[in-house]
Amino acid sequence: MKNQIKLLALGALGAIISSCADTGFKPEPGTPVFKDFIYTGNDAVYTNNPLGEDEFYSPILQGCYPDPSICRKGDDYYLVCSSFAINPGVPIFHSKDLVNWKQIGHVLDRPSQLKVEDTGISAGIYAPTIRYNPNNDTFYMITTQFAGGIGNMVVKTKDPMQGWSDPIKLNFEGIDPDIFFDDNGKAYIVHNDAPEKALYEGHRVIKVWEYDTEKDQIIPETDKVVVNGGVDLSKKPIWIEAPHLYKKDGKYYLMCAEGGTGGWHSEVIFIADSPKGPFKPAPKNPILSQRHLPADRPEKVDWAGHADLVEGPDGKYYGVFLAIRPNETNRVNTGRETFILPVDWTGTFPVFEGGLEPLKAKLKMPQGVKNMTGKDGYFPNGNFTFSDSFTTTPLDYRWVGVRGAKEGFVSTTTEGLSITPYETNIKAKVPTSTLFYRQQHINFTATTTLSYIPRTEKDLAGITCYQSESFNYVFGVTKKAEDNYLVLQRTAKGSSTTIASVKIEDTTPIKLQVEAEGNNYTFSYATGKDEFKNLGETVSGDILSTNVAGGFTGAMIGLYATSGNDATIQ
């Protein structure tokens, strides 16, 4: 199956190359033109679990789409995710049925909203919450922006399809804010904060404030600690965070993540008669976790938590949450993804159906829903191919920059995507001239066609596999003296080494390809009608994993150019 998919993709690529070669196109020296991009995912879990007519896959958003939050207005559902230093920030999706999702843009898509130009990849935007307030017919997105001196902030809109306001800075510390609107018109904010006196590492509290919707600000001196430490302080629970407040049948529910966002992650629930507590934990917590399951379970999904609840179109509740799919070495390269499960809330407390069992790849669809994923603009999931000839403006929303907006360096031409190189290279904590696509599978192939004439040794263009500014691979065309070379550079902990290089006679066009088989990555190239040739043999994807690189993002594949190259030729 994999070879068939690959042959189809390469066949399409060959036709494009022939067309490009026939035109005799030569790019402006120093300015690369990418003719196309083809990404094909091929994970065994989807091959082994084909969908029935009444089934869909979870995760619903594959790749680095963590910390999901969801809300509903009528028949419309909106979902947002953390974006850290990715620009634009906070991808937003729309659905009518919780199965089929279209990305409608980004919440933070203007320089006045997003100040991440000089931050590391895992700074920036954390844990957004999206809510609809029926009392004033307004949507709110509240988040913490670790950049630009902003901190906790909220933006608003009457219509998520039409863009959002500039940020309103909120006057409280801590992270992971949630906003709740009660039936009587009152509003509250709950968030994670430090305790007055920490009793142990990871000791945190949940606070609640009253919120003035006219002034869009907390009401001073209304704060109250409603959870100290977690479900049971005597057991020293760590990292109580990501709180969400709900009301059902006259009772108030506070749902939080507990245990940190790694292997001990979980979701817990509390109940009260008032939004300001006192909150009592459910008799059975957690209500969602994978931490207690055997480490060697097949088709493993792990780190489940950081959830949000919504009532579905069938009257049943559903929960979106983050989890990860590690590769065969138990490393996490695709990052934290958005999953969904039905929730049984027929009793006092909500319970994720199957949330304490090994999570399965596919679920039953809500009644009356047809699976349209990957069709008519709906986001694909499972195994799929994404291809782009860069003929549409604006670019597909899946293309993003890091720190700087992509509009600063990309332009579409009749020959493809042109990138104007910045002097900064991929290791800088400033905007780089790189157009990124998230790695969405453990096993994938990504191919691009590049036309490029480097001017000096400082010029380079090609592909990067990027986990952060300190952990990445660069595979690109550069120059040494009068000759053009293809070089593969590895950067780990900010230290770079050249793995391999080869002299290239003709770089216009050249096909560049990266292929991952779990932890094994290979970089290959082809010129003219030649077959792909590997450069640098097989390299480890460990530096592209959260386990090794740290941080909160998944790996991304970038179309990259720089006039500040530091990769040396062997």
N, C-alpha and C positions, 0 to 999 in steps of 0.2 A: 504493500500500500504506500509506504513512504517513498519508494523509488518511483512509483507511478506519479505521485504528486510532484516530486522533484523534477521529473522529466517534463511534465506539463508546464511547470513554471519556467524551466530552462528553455523549452520550446518557444514560449511567448517571448522570453528575453532575447532569444536568437533573432527573431523577426524584427525586434526593435533595433538590435545592434546593426543588422543589415541595412535597415532604413537610415540609421545615423551615418553609417559608413558611406552609403550612396550619396549623401548630400555633401560629403567632403567638409563637414563642419569643423572649424578650428576655433576653440574658445579664446577669449582675450587672455593673454599670458597673466598668470597669477590668480585668475578668477575661474574656479571650477564650475562645471555644469553637470548636474546629475540628471541623466535621461529618464531614469525610472527607479523604482524600489519595489521589490517583491519579497514578502515575508510569508513563509509557510510553516505552520506548527503541526507537530505530529506526535502527540503524547499517547502512550499506550493505554492510559486510563479511558480515553475516549474511543479508541479502537475496540477495546474490550467491553465497552458499555454502550452499544449503539442505542439510540433513542427510539422508544415507541411513539405512537402518534399522540399519546397523552402525557408525554414526559418532556422535561427540559433539564439543562445542565446547571449545576452550581459548582464553581462560582459563576455568577451572572456577569461579573466584570473581571476578566483575567488580567494579570499583571499588576503593576503598582497602582492600585486603587484602594487604599486603606481607609480605616476609620469611617465607614459609611454612616450617613444619617439620612432619614427619609421622612417625608410628610405628605399629606393628602389634602387636596381641595376638591370636593365633589368627586368626579371620575378621574381626576388628574393626580398622578404621583410624581414627586420630584425627589431625586437622590443626589447627594453631594459626597465628596471624598476629600481627604487631606491631599495637599499638593506640595508642601515643604517649599523648596526654592525653585520649583518648576514654574515657568511663566508661559501662558497665563495661569492664574491660580484658581483652585477649587473647581474641578470639572463638574458639570451639572447635567443630569440625565432626566428624561421624561418618559413616563409609561402610563398606559391605561389599564394594565393588567398584572403588573409585577413580574412578568416573564419577558416581554419584548421592550427593550429600552433604546431610546435614541439620545445621543448626546446633543444638547441644544446650545452648547457653548461652555463658557467658564464664568463663574460669578465675578471673579476679580480679573478683569481683562483690560484695565487701564493703569497707566503709571501712578495716577492719584490714589489707586486702591492697593497697589502691591509694591512694597519697598524691599525687595530681596536682592538687590544688585550686588551686594558685597557679603553675602552669607554663604556658609557651607550648604551642601545639598540637603542636609537633614535639619536645617533651620527653616525659618519662614512660617508657612501656614500649617497649624496643628488642629486636628480634631474639630472640623466645622459641624455645626448643628443647623439644620434647616427646619423652620416651623412656619405654619400659617396661622394668623390670628383672625378668627372670624369676626371679632368685635370691631375691627377697623379694616377688614378686607386687605390685609397686608402680609407679605411674606418677609421673614427675617432670616438672615444667615449670620450666626454668631460664631466667632472663632478666636484663637490666639495667634497673633502674628509676631513671631520672634525675629523681628527685623524692623529697621527704620524707627525704633523707639515707640512703636505702636502698642504692643501688648494686646490685651483683650479689646475686641472691637465688634461692631455689628454693622451690617449693611441691610438695606430694605428695598422692596419693590412691590408694585401692585401686580406685576406680571413678570414671572421669571423668563419668559421668552423675549422680553424687551430690555433687559439689562438691569443693573443694580446701582444703588446710590454710592457716593463716596463713604469711606469708613467713618463711623462715630466711635471715638476712643472711649472706653468704659473705665470707670474709676475704681477698679479693684485689681488685686494681684491674683496669682494662681493661674491655672490653665484649664482647658477643656470645658468652657462655659456652655450651658444649655439654657434656653429661654422657654418658659411655660406660660400659657395664657389660660386663666381659669374662666369658668362659665360666667362669673359675675363681672368680668372685665378686668380684674386685677391680673398683674403679671409678676413673674418671679424669675430669678436667675439662680441656678445651682452650678457649682464648679468645684474643681479640685484645688486644694490649698495646703500650705504647710501648717502643721500644728503649732501652737504657742511654744511647746517644748517637745521635740522629737524624742520618742522613747527607744527607737531603733532605726536602722537603715530601711528606707522605704515606707516609714510611717507618714501617712497623709490623712487629711480630713476632707469631708464634703461640706461646703457652706451653702446657705441659701440667703438671698437678698430679695427684698421687694423692689420692683422695677416700675418706673414712671414712664408710660408709653407716650406721654405728651412731650416730655423733656428728653426721652431716650437716654435715661441714665438711672443707675441704681439710686435708691433712696438711702441717704446716709444713715448710719447707725441702726440699720435694720438687719444686719448680718447675724447669722446664727449657725453654729456647727451642728449639723444634723446626723453625721456619721463620723465616728472617731476610729480611724484605723481600718475598719472593714466590718465584716460580719461578727467576728469575735476577737476583740482586742487582746485577750489573753493568749491567743495563738499567734500574735504578732503578724497579722496579715499585711501584705505589702501593696503599695501603689493602688489604693482605691482611687478611681478616676473615671473619666468619661461618663458623668452622671446624666441621666435623663429622667424627667419628671412627667408622670402621666396621671390622669384621673379616670376612674371607671367605677360605676355603680356607687358613687358618692365617696369612694376611698381614693387616697393619693398613694401612688407607687413611685418609688425611687429605684431605678435600675442602674447599676454601675459595673464597670470592669474592675476586677480585683486580681492581683497576682503578677502584674507587669505584662508587657505585650509579647513576651516570649513563651517558653515552654510551660510556665505555670499560669498562663492566662485563663481567665474564667469570667462569667457574668453572674452577678448576684442581684437579689431583689429584696426591697424593704417595703413596709406598708405603714400608713399613718392616716389620721383623721383630718389632718391639716397639711398644707404644703410646707409649713414650717416645723412639722414633726409634732411629737417625737416619732421617729421612724424605728420600727421593729423589723428585724430580718425574718424572712420566711423560715419556716421550720426545716425546709430542705433547700439548702444552697450548696453548690452553685446550680443554676438552672441551665447553664451551657458551659461545657469545657471538654477538652480532649486530654487533659493532663494526666489522668489516672489510667489511661489505656496502654496496652503493651507497645513498646517502642518499635517493635519489628512488624507491626500490623501492615497488611498489604494495602496498596493505593492510599497511602497515609496522607491525612489532612491533620494539621496541628495548629496550636496557638490560637484556638478559637476564642473570641471575646469581642469587646468594644461594640456592643449591639445597639440597635434601635428598633422600635416596634411601630407597626401601622396596621390598621384594619384593612383587609383586602376586599376586592370587588365581590367576593362570595360571602362576606360577613365574617369570615374567619381572620384571625390575626396572623401576621407574618413578622419575622425578625430578620433584618439584614445585619451582618457582622463581618469582621475580618477573620481570616484564617490563612494558612500557608500550605503549599504543596511542595515539600522538600524533594530534592533529587535523590539518586541512589546512594550518595554519600551523606545524606541528611542535611545538605546545604540548601539555603534558600536564595535562589537567584531571581525568581519571578516576583519576589516581594510579597507583601501582605495584600490579599485580594478580597473582593467583595462577594460574600456568600449569602444565601438566603435559606430559611427554613420556615415551615408552618409552625405556628405557636398555638398550643391549647390553652385558652383562657376561659374555659367553662367553669373552672373552680375559682377559688380566691386568688391564686397566684398564677401568672403566666408560666408556661413550661414549654421550652423548645422541643418539638417532637423529634426525637432522635438526637438531640443535642448533647447527650452524655454517652452516646454510642459512636462507633467509628462513622464519620461522616461519609455519605455516599455521593457518587458523582452526579446522579440524576434524581429528580423529584417528580412527583405527579403534579400536573398543571392544575391551577384553579379551574373549577367547572366552567365550561364554555369557552375557554381560551385556546387559541391556535398558536402554535410555535412558529414565529416569523423571524427568529434570530438569524442575523446574517443576510436578511432580505429587505428590500425597500428602505434602506437606510437604518435598519435596526442593528444594534451592536451584535457582532458574531460571538459565539463561544463554542467550546469544543475544539476540534481540529478545523482550521480554516486557513485560507490564503488571503492576505491583504496585498493588493497591488496598487501602485500609484504612478501615473505617467506625468504628474504635476501639470496637468492641463487645466485644472479648475482653480478659480479664485473665489473666495479664500481657500487656503489649504484645508484639508480634512482636519477636524478638531483633534485627532489623535497625534498630530504633529505639534511638538512643543519645544520651547527653549528652556534653558536653565539660567536663572537669574535675570537675563535680559530677554526682551521680547523678540520673537523670531522675525518680526517685521523690520527690525533694524539691520538684518543682514541677508535676507532671502528675497528673491524676486523670480517670478515665473516668466519664461521666454518661450518662443516657438520651439526651441531645442531642448527645453527641460528647466530644471530648477537651478538657478544661479545663486551662488553664495559669495558674498563679498567678505573676504577674510578679515577678521580682527587680528591685531598684533598679539593678543593674549592667546595662550594655548590652553589645552583641555584641563590642565592642572591648576589653573588660576581660580581664585574665589571672586571672580568678577564675570560679567557676561562674556561668553565665548560664542563664536560663530559656528554653532552646531545645532542641527535640526534633529530632534530626538523622537524615537518611536519606542514604546515600552516593550520589553521582552515579555511575551504572554504565554510561553510554553517552556517546559523543561527541555524538549527537543524541538529545534527549529532550524530553518535555513533562511538567511537574509541575503539578498543579492542586489547590487546596484550597478549601473553603467555610468562610468565617469569619463568625461572629456576634460583634460587638464594639461596645462603647460606651466610647470613651475619655473619661476625666474631665478631663484637663488636657493641656497640651502635652508633659508628661513621659511620658505614656502612649503606647505604640505596640505594635501587634501585626500580624503578617503573615508573610511569607516572607523568609528570608535565603538567599543563595547565598554559601557560606562556604569560603574556603581557609584562612584563619587569622584571628586577632584583628586583624591589620593589613591584610588584603586580603579584602574582601567587598562584597556588595551587600545592602542592606536595602530591602524593598518592603512598606510597611505603612501601616496606618490610624493617624492621630494626630489632634490637635486644634489649632486656632489660634483663639483667642478663643472664640466660641460655635459655630464651624463645624468639621465633620469634614473631614479631607483625607487623600488617598492620596499618599504620597511615595516617591520612589525616590532612595536615597542610595548613593553610591559611596565606598568607603574604599580607599585605596592607600598603602602605607607609613605607615599610621596616620593619614593626613590625609583628612578626609571632605568631600565636596561633594554638594550636592543637584542631581541631574540634572533632575528634573521633579517637579511636584506638581499635584494637581487637587482641587477641592472635590467632596465626595461628600455627597449629600443623605441617603441611607439606607445604613447600613453593616451592616444585619442582615437577611438575610445579604449578603455580598459574595463573589464568586468571584475568587480570585487565581491567576495562572498565570505560570510562567516556562517559556520554550522556548529550547532551544539548538540551533543548527545549526552544529556545529563551534565556531569561535571567536565566532560571533554569538549573543548572548543578547537576548531580548526579554521584557519584563514587561508583562502585560496584566491587565485586570479587567473584571468584568461585574456589574451589579446587576439584580435583578428578572429579567425575561425578555430583557434586552438582550443583544446580541452582545458578544463580547470587544472591548475597546478597548485599544490600545497606549498605554503611558505611557513617555515618554523615548526613543522610537524604538529603534533597534538599538544595543546597547552591546557593548563588547569583553569577551570572556571571558578576556583575557590575565591580568588580576589574579587569576583563579581557577586559574591554572596553576602548576605547580611551577617552570617556567622563570622566571617573573616573581616569584612570591611566595616561592620558595625552600622550604626545609623538606622534609619527607618524607611529607606526607599528600596525599590527593586532595581534590577539592571535595566539599562536602556541601550538601544542601538542608535548611533548617531551618524548623520551625514555631516562631515566635519571638514573645516578648512581653517587654516591659520597662516599668518605671516610671521609667527613667532615660534616656529618649530625648533625643538631641541632634540629630536630623535636623530641619533648619529648612525652613519653607515658603517657596517663592519668591513 
